Amino acid sequence: MAGLLGELGYPVPPELARGRLGRPGERVLLAELDGEPVGLLSLAVLHHVTHARPLARVVAMVVRARARRGGVGRALMERAETLARAAGCEGVELTSANSPEREAAHRFYEALGYRVTSRRYWLPLDPADPLG
């Protein structure tokens, strides 16, 4: 899990990554190929005052570069959608960085039927925040 999060741009030591598993309200899906982790998807089900039913949010999704274009990402997203339907969610949302290296991911999500509907803003509350 730590290696996959690092590949996504969120480096974390393995011992800290393990501690993030099993948190309430979040499901972490792991795809393996020949016993090696090649994909990760984190799904949270959230309730918003603006919606009658819950929303599912893909918090993180990554497939190792060598395993891309082999169906791993599609399988993870389909499983997330199945879990969201089972939880009674109105829809599935996700965010993705506006950067050239994410263009392939954007095309992937759009091919699955996802549409661009909003913009994300971020205010770091910790000056050491790597995303700030």
C-alpha positions as CSV (number, residue, x, y, z in Angstrom):
1,M,0.0,0.0,0.0
2,A,2.8,2.4,0.9
3,G,4.5,1.9,-2.5
4,L,1.2,2.5,-4.4
5,L,0.5,5.7,-2.4
6,G,4.0,6.9,-3.2
7,E,3.5,6.3,-6.9
8,L,0.3,8.4,-6.6
9,G,2.3,11.2,-5.1
10,Y,1.5,10.6,-1.4
11,P,4.7,9.0,0.0
12,V,4.2,7.4,3.4
13,P,6.3,4.9,5.4
14,P,4.9,1.3,5.3
15,E,4.3,1.3,9.1
16,L,2.1,4.5,8.8
17,A,0.3,3.2,5.8
18,R,-0.8,0.1,7.7
19,G,-2.3,2.3,10.4
20,R,-4.5,4.0,7.8
21,L,-6.4,0.7,7.0
22,G,-9.7,0.0,8.7
23,R,-10.7,3.6,9.4
24,P,-14.5,4.0,9.7
25,G,-16.3,5.1,6.6
26,E,-13.5,4.1,4.2
27,R,-12.9,1.0,2.2
28,V,-9.5,0.3,0.7
29,L,-9.5,-2.0,-2.3
30,L,-6.2,-3.7,-3.3
31,A,-5.6,-5.3,-6.7
32,E,-2.9,-8.0,-6.9
33,L,-1.2,-9.6,-9.8
34,D,0.8,-12.7,-9.2
35,G,0.7,-11.9,-5.4
36,E,2.1,-8.4,-5.9
37,P,0.0,-5.3,-5.2
38,V,-0.6,-3.4,-8.5
39,G,-3.6,-1.2,-7.7
40,L,-5.3,0.6,-4.9
41,L,-8.6,2.4,-4.6
42,S,-9.9,4.1,-1.4
43,L,-13.7,4.7,-1.3
44,A,-15.5,6.8,1.3
45,V,-19.3,7.1,1.7
46,L,-20.2,10.5,2.9
47,H,-23.5,12.3,3.9
48,H,-23.9,15.9,2.7
49,V,-26.7,18.3,3.7
50,T,-27.0,19.1,0.0
51,H,-28.1,15.5,-0.9
52,A,-30.9,13.3,0.3
53,R,-28.7,10.1,-0.2
54,P,-25.1,9.5,0.6
55,L,-22.3,10.2,-2.0
56,A,-19.4,7.9,-2.6
57,R,-16.0,9.5,-3.1
58,V,-13.0,7.8,-4.7
59,V,-10.3,9.3,-2.4
60,A,-7.4,7.6,-4.1
61,M,-6.9,5.4,-7.1
62,V,-3.6,4.2,-8.5
63,V,-2.4,1.4,-10.7
64,R,1.3,0.7,-11.0
65,A,2.7,1.9,-14.3
66,R,3.6,-1.6,-15.5
67,A,0.1,-2.9,-14.9
68,R,-1.8,0.0,-16.6
69,R,-4.0,-0.7,-19.6
70,G,-4.6,-4.3,-18.4
71,G,-8.0,-3.8,-16.8
72,V,-6.9,-3.3,-13.2
73,G,-8.1,0.3,-12.9
74,R,-11.4,-0.6,-14.6
75,A,-12.0,-3.5,-12.2
76,L,-11.2,-1.3,-9.1
77,M,-13.6,1.4,-10.4
78,E,-16.4,-1.1,-11.1
79,R,-16.0,-2.6,-7.6
80,A,-16.2,0.9,-6.1
81,E,-19.4,1.6,-8.1
82,T,-20.9,-1.7,-6.9
83,L,-20.1,-0.9,-3.3
84,A,-21.5,2.6,-3.7
85,R,-24.8,1.2,-5.2
86,A,-25.0,-1.2,-2.2
87,A,-24.6,1.7,0.2
88,G,-27.5,3.5,-1.5
89,C,-25.3,6.3,-2.9
90,E,-26.6,8.9,-5.3
91,G,-23.4,8.9,-7.3
92,V,-19.6,8.5,-7.2
93,E,-17.3,11.6,-7.2
94,L,-13.5,11.9,-7.5
95,T,-10.9,14.6,-7.9
96,S,-7.8,14.5,-10.0
97,A,-5.0,17.1,-10.3
98,N,-4.9,19.5,-13.3
99,S,-1.5,18.5,-14.4
100,P,-0.1,17.1,-17.7
101,E,1.0,13.9,-16.1
102,R,-2.7,13.2,-15.1
103,E,-4.1,13.5,-18.7
104,A,-4.2,9.8,-19.2
105,A,-6.1,9.4,-15.9
106,H,-8.6,12.0,-17.0
107,R,-9.2,10.2,-20.3
108,F,-9.6,7.0,-18.3
109,Y,-12.3,8.4,-16.0
110,E,-14.1,10.1,-18.9
111,A,-14.1,6.7,-20.8
112,L,-15.9,5.2,-17.7
113,G,-18.6,7.9,-17.9
114,Y,-17.3,10.4,-15.4
115,R,-17.8,14.1,-16.2
116,V,-16.0,17.2,-15.1
117,T,-18.4,19.1,-12.8
118,S,-16.4,21.2,-10.4
119,R,-13.2,22.7,-9.3
120,R,-11.3,21.8,-6.1
121,Y,-9.8,24.5,-3.7
122,W,-7.4,23.7,-0.9
123,L,-6.3,25.6,2.2
124,P,-3.5,23.9,4.0
125,L,-3.8,24.2,7.8
126,D,-0.3,22.9,8.4
127,P,2.5,24.9,6.9
128,A,4.4,21.6,6.4
129,D,1.6,20.3,4.2
130,P,3.1,18.9,1.0
131,L,0.0,19.8,-1.0
132,G,0.1,23.5,0.1
